[in-house]
Amino acid sequence: MDVLSKLQILADAAKYDVSCSSSGSTRKNMQGGLGNAHVSGICHSWSADGRCISLLKILFTNYCVYDCAYCANRLTNDVPRAIFTPEEVVDLTVNFYKRNYIEGLFLSSAVYKNPNYTMELLVKTVKKLREEHRFNGYIHLKGIPGADNHIIHEAGRFVDRLSVNIELPSEQGLQLLAPQKSKESIIKPMDFIHAKIDQREEEKKHFKKVPSFVPAGQTTQLMVGATADHDMKILRLSEGLYKRFSLKRVYYSAYVPVISGANLPAITTKPPMLREHRLYQADWLLRFYGFNANELLNESKPDFDIELDPKSDWAIRNLDLFPVEVNRADYDMLLRIPGIGVRSAQKIVSARRVYPLSYESLKKIGVVLKRARHFITCQGKFYGEVGLNDRLIRQCLIAKKPEKKHVPPMEQLSMFSLLSGNPVPADAYTSITGEI
């Protein structure tokens, strides 16, 4: 099989790996080297409509010894199979980079023969890129659960980001859908990577030159909707992962029903994209807004409201804390007001030192007053037209503007269909910016 045929198969097989973030790396070039990574501007694949988003995103192989019920590359699934050689991946990466097609490489793999053998092939590939071709662009490598620590350590020396996918949010889910995998085989490399990153940070305090090890940190990916686990279970797991392993990101992937099975959910229409979106919004609240998982969800409310963003939902359930005077509230409380994001809260704190803020000045600062007005006072005046009534506030927040007839909407096409049940552009913006 020629390389282009392999590329077609293995680029398509990689589409279920989520990697949509900036690189977080500042790997510098060297004299005579090729490329350099930058903290921003890294995109991650080719979209179906031909737009260039600039990471070469491929699997090393989709031959797999595992038979995970949810996976398109499972052992018993009848799909076209291919495997690269390390030299082929290196040549593709270097040539695509020289043609300005990409800024780096996202390399994952199914488990070929066994975890150690697969991981050794991946390490051989990135080592060739770094040492023989002096490639200094961004490399994100997916670690293989079950691989020995010494191979994981070798990989970490040559890549910017290393991630190990958890895939399913509970051990029961693994036993049901992926019995060949275990929680221990996934957690062990994550723990090892975290320890080595901490060790490097400590060594940097005492030594001028310290060998590189995963400078852009580690991430993981969770599947949403493949098992009966509630959002509360997923969010608590994410919170624990952030605290235990200092992850850069937890990615959430709506379950795509690529194959059918007795233990799989009967999703016949479309993946739970809006549920995935709510989890991303809640993830921002955990990382940047000072919330914890138990505040957002509990046993009596184990799943997010699909119609309402998590912060607004929390505020409506805690109306005893509102309204808040924006000219006096501390920064932490400002972050809990729907419609006020991190940047808006910082601007409010800075601006009110000079002059008292008016309702109009909040709009100029960037506060989303459609949401915020129900929870704030400004110079003592309350602007919510329905008072502190939880049912009426909810109706106002989820109300949609009627579409104008005979006037086509002026908006850029989304890579996802804007059907009912998917996030609309204005709502999906919050997943990218974190301004909730």
Protein Blocks (a to p, Z undefined) as FASTA:
>chain_A
ZZklmmmmmmmmmmmpccbdcekiacdcdehiacjddfehpafbdcfkopacfbdcddfb
fcdfbfcfkbmkbmklccddddddfklmmmmmmmmmmnomagbdcdddddehiamlmmmm
mmmmmmmmmmmnopabdcdddddehiafklmmmmmmmmmbdcddekiacfklmmmmmmmb
cfklmmmmmmmmmmmmmmmmmmmmmpmbdcdehknopaddddehjamcdfklmmmmmmmm
mmmnopabdcddddddfbgcfkbccdfkbccfklmmmmmmmmmmmmmnopafklmpcfkl
mbccfkbcfklmmmmmmmmlpccdfklpcfklmmmpghiafklmmmmmmmmmmpccdfkl
mmmnopafklmmmmcceehiafbfnljafklmmmmmmpccdddehiacdddddfbdcbeh
iacfklmmmmmnopZZ
